[in-house]
């Protein structure tokens, strides 16, 4: 049995499809699980409740923690340590391997220009501090030998459901407006395609010697700036590549009226400098070639048009 905790998100759904290459016993766990494949086992659970997590993990050989918590520093502080503790305890109790789907919020902001698995950890945001806390919880259990686990990290997503590119570029262009970007429109910014992330996570989970390590999930090695991403979408959508930038102070002001922008503000440093995500360790190990930016953009725009 391979179990996805947080199966309803962009990664969880695609991961469920990829796991069919390795097993016909897949359990999808969320507050409102929906089948992705014929034969999926569905289980409702609140991951902040230890008993429900234990029930979800029981009988699993591999557990994937891909849950998304409300994008709020307060919610992360309240829920993430509790979720991680519950998952660790249950995986240890049931001798299940754990694959933790992580982001890059723990990395030192002064080293984002070439992020590798060895990039220094120095969180400088509230969300980064929470992420660092739960990663430490996991690493402590791994180092003690009580659990077999790995950490799979991704950059920001390129995906129709959960992406800055959609919210700030595609939706604006669709409405005949200029694209928006943060202040560093001329800075490089990597995006991990969620299809590649799901495939990579499934591969890692089913590779015994991948455990005990941190892995960057497959991401294109193209160094594309915000302005160049905007141009790629403009060309694909047949519009002019016009854009306006949102300085940090404006995010703070708008955050008084739009709460999510208040939450984004502390992460704006990821856009005022080069942000390059190196997945060469994974690509070499598994002979993997990530999707190229132009193809990813074409696929995303097509998927959004199809939904309409």
Rosetta blueprint (number, residue, H / E / L):
1 X L
2 X E
3 X E
4 X E
5 X E
6 X L
7 X L
8 X L
9 X L
10 X H
11 X H
12 X H
13 X H
14 X H
15 X H
16 X H
17 X H
18 X H
19 X H
20 X H
21 X H
22 X L
23 X L
24 X L
25 X L
26 X E
27 X E
28 X E
29 X E
30 X E
31 X L
32 X L
33 X L
34 X L
35 X L
36 X L
37 X L
38 X L
39 X L
40 X L
41 X E
42 X E
43 X E
44 X E
45 X L
46 X L
47 X L
48 X L
49 X L
50 X H
51 X H
52 X H
53 X H
54 X H
55 X H
56 X H
57 X H
58 X L
59 X L
60 X L
61 X L
62 X E
63 X E
64 X E
65 X E
66 X L
67 X L
68 X L
69 X L
70 X L
71 X L
72 X L
73 X H
74 X H
75 X H
76 X H
77 X H
78 X H
79 X H
80 X H
81 X H
82 X H
83 X H
84 X H
85 X H
86 X H
87 X H
88 X H
89 X H
90 X H
91 X H
92 X H
93 X H
94 X H
95 X L
96 X L
97 X E
98 X E
99 X E
100 X E
101 X E
102 X E
103 X L
104 X L
105 X L
106 X L
107 X E
108 X L
109 X H
110 X H
111 X H
112 X H
113 X H
114 X H
115 X E
116 X L
117 X L
118 X L
119 X L
120 X L
121 X E
122 X L
123 X L
124 X L
125 X L
126 X H
127 X H
128 X H
129 X H
130 X H
131 X H
132 X H
133 X H
134 X H
135 X H
136 X H
137 X H
138 X H
139 X H
140 X H
141 X H
142 X H
143 X H
144 X H
145 X L
146 X L
147 X L
148 X L
149 X E
150 X E
151 X E
152 X E
153 X E
154 X L
155 X L
156 X L
157 X E
158 X E
159 X L
160 X L
161 X L
162 X L
163 X L
164 X H
165 X H
166 X H
167 X H
168 X H
169 X H
170 X H
171 X H
172 X H
173 X H
174 X H
175 X L
176 X L
177 X L
178 X L
179 X E
180 X E
181 X E
182 X E
183 X L
184 X L
185 X L
186 X L
187 X L
188 X E
189 X E
190 X L
191 X L
192 X E
193 X E
194 X H
195 X H
196 X H
197 X H
198 X H
199 X H
200 X H
201 X H
202 X H
203 X H
204 X H
205 X H
206 X L
207 X L
208 X H
209 X H
210 X H
211 X L
212 X L
213 X L
214 X E
215 X E
216 X E
217 X L
218 X L
219 X L
220 X L
221 X L
222 X L
223 X L
224 X L
225 X E
226 X H
227 X H
228 X H
229 X H
230 X H
231 X H
232 X H
233 X H
234 X H
235 X H
236 X H
237 X H
238 X L
239 X L
240 X L
241 X L
242 X L
243 X E
244 X E
245 X E
246 X E
247 X L
248 X H
249 X H
250 X H
251 X H
252 X H
253 X H
254 X H
255 X L
256 X L
257 X L
258 X L
259 X H
260 X H
261 X H
262 X H
263 X H
264 X H
265 X H
266 X L
267 X L
268 X H
269 X H
270 X H
271 X H
272 X L
273 X L
274 X L
275 X E
276 X L
277 X E
278 X L
279 X L
280 X H
281 X H
282 X H
283 X H
284 X H
285 X H
286 X H
287 X L
288 X L
289 X L
290 X L
291 X L
292 X L
293 X H
294 X H
295 X H
296 X H
297 X H
298 X H
299 X H
300 X H
301 X H
302 X H
303 X H
304 X H
305 X H
306 X H
307 X H
308 X L
